[in-house]
């Protein structure tokens, strides 16, 4: 097991440098840079543009820019945001925290709901409840998250139009006068605004994960050792949750590697549609502005978290299923 862990850690080193260089190269393939847009401003002189380009190393070859950026990265410096005139980490961290307000509850809700639904569908295959849940799952899989967010906004506005009461906010993260609220009231206000984004961000994933869990349980329940366990007279609860569920949940352990990067990658287009100040709208703005070091820094942090998550997943898989270990 120790050799397996060391081997997996050593694999991460070339992966990190290869992936970061590839990401840096792809970013540089876009024509122009952040200062190209400033060249169109008549108030900015060509000498100023040249000085800024030399200051940030944008006049150097790509490999020199990468080495300079990597040197800063090894000193925990993600670079400098051209648009915000501030270090990248200071700029992106508040947005990451905002995204976590949605991502952490939606992840917990996802596993708490999807796995029991999948087990129920497998144990009571083709029952009325299974058919209803399957129908809802197919609807959930077919509706994109951003469209589901638009539907939620429409429904909430219709309710407000008919009753005069806004059950949940349809956009933003805080109410007016947020700064003057006491701390507990601020927390409750953010939680109130997060209800709809959390539900919308979770709905699609519940549909997919529950179908996956149902399929895994059905496959395991058809194995010979399950029939043997039942023939020995074991209680159905023991057969399901001690023998079947433990093996059916192995693929879910493999998906844990994606949880860490998802914590900072945000809730995707749900944040854009519902005007949530998370990382996704900020990242899209950085791409539009060609804010090089913000894009590279965000991709690097995501990459590191993805590698750590995959390492944890591999170790958990090796612990759950010893056949996976490399001897």
Secondary structure as UniProt FT lines:
FT   HELIX           2..29
FT   HELIX           34..38
FT   TURN            39..40
FT   TURN            42..43
FT   HELIX           46..55
FT   TURN            56..59
FT   HELIX           62..74
FT   TURN            75..76
FT   STRAND          80..81
FT   TURN            82..85
FT   STRAND          86..87
FT   HELIX           88..123
FT   TURN            124..126
FT   HELIX           128..142
FT   HELIX           145..163
FT   TURN            176..177
FT   HELIX           178..180
FT   HELIX           183..221
FT   HELIX           224..231
FT   TURN            232..233
FT   HELIX           236..238
FT   HELIX           239..244
FT   HELIX           245..248
FT   HELIX           250..254
FT   TURN            255..256
FT   HELIX           257..265
FT   TURN            266..268
FT   HELIX           269..273
FT   TURN            274..275
FT   HELIX           279..288
FT   TURN            289..290
FT   HELIX           292..320
FT   HELIX           322..324
//
